[in-house]
Amino acid sequence: MLGYWKYLEKSDPEVYAIIQREEHRQQSMLEMIASENHASPAVLVVAGSCLTNKYAEGLPGKRYYGGCEHIDEVETLAIERCKQLFGCEHANVQPHSGSQANMAVYLSQLEPGDTVVAMSLDHGGHLSHGMKLNFSGKFYHFVHYGVRKDTETIDYDQIAQLTAEHKPKLVVCGGSAYPREIDFPRIADIAHAHGAKVMADIAHISGLVAAGLHSDPVAVCEFVTSTTHKTLRGPRAGTVMCKKEFAKAINSAVFPGLQGGPLCHVIAAKAVAFAEAMTPEFKSYAEQIIRNCRMLCEELLKKGFRLVTGGSDNHLLLVDLRSYNADLTGVMAETWLHDAGIVVNKNLIPFDPRPSSECSGIRIGTPAVTTRGLKEVHMKLIADWIDLTLKSGGDDKIVSMVRNETAELARSYPLPG
């Protein structure tokens, strides 16, 4: 690979320089966006391999192009590894993203205008779960449930009420900003009692599910979708799993329904990531993600921050900034922390009085820093730095001091490879 980089430096110094700057940014900062991670060197190498040259429309053994014999091998390997990792009956590893995995389920099971019950975006759901500007909200009729105001946890009674009232074809569960374990069997029981199928979107928690550290939706839900790059720590892409009876419909929805030729190099990188996720080392890693997140929660609570639901069961936490500083917005906190070397994202909190352009919260995740080797003791440091930065109101001297300390920690724990 070193030869390729030297070639790029000569052939396109502008792109080379941008990549070098981005690598420096990642190396020198603490990535704490819950949906981000650092892929292994093996995943990166395979994702940049010669497999990117090959067109392979169709499925293994049923391609529309010649010369796919080795692509068939690697895609079959990815499928079998995905099935083994998650214990699913069928897997399609071609979706380019988690949103397209979700779209494949919708296309295979719904007609335009059909009703779906799903978690609202502002309570922790996802854009592809019926947000009105997203394809899902434009093509289908989504009815949204949320969290209880008193506990800020999923309102399962509301799911039951909406499902009984609206008789949806599909109930969607899972989200992008929900810090507690999801009771998939309970949601499945509610949906099935009213003749609906269930899609569990485990994009955020798939690594924890694979490691046996979260409730498993595969046995109780007809469809399970995921990205492969968050807690699973693979390439940026998606996958969709289903019961065997829906295999043909899902395959047809992916191709030719949604996509043309799959990204063969990314499918191969998924195969590598699935294998990595089956190792004892990965389970230890996933356990450390949760320990780090819980420690960070404890330390932030001590400093007067309010956390949505009071804590976390998984890899992420949501900080409600209003009780810490009524004038502090998510945008302000994100900006100041970024300048201090801690990368988080502004995020709506349930029942947020502010618009999404400002937000009253920030979302923080531990997968990427855990990949670098950080442990509980470092979460205490990070909590101190978050408190110091935000309490200072973005003071340049304080932010600069914290930036030096976060950079020193980052240098001590370099990126994989």
Secondary structure, 3 states (H helix, E strand, C coil): CHHHHHHHHHHCHHHHHHHHHHHHHHHHCEECCCCCCCCCHHHHHHHCCHHHHCCCCEECCEECCCCCHHHHHHHHHHHHHHHHHHCCCEEECCCCCHHHHHHHHHHHHCCCCCEEEEECHHHCCCHHHCCCCCHHHHHCEEEEECECCCCCCECHHHHHHHHHHHCCCEEEECCCCCCCCCCHHHHHHHHHHCCCEEEEECCCCHHHHHCCCCCCCCCCCCEEEEECCCCCCCCCCEEEEECHHHHHHHHHHHHHHHCCCCCHHHHHHHHHHHHHHCCHHHHHHHHHHHHHHHHHHHHHHHCCCEEHHHCCCCCEEEEEHHHCCCCCCHHHHHHHHHHCCEECEEECCCCCCCCCCCCCEEEEECHHHHHCCCCHHHHHHHHHHHHHHHHCCCCHHHHHHHHHHHHHHHHHCCCCC
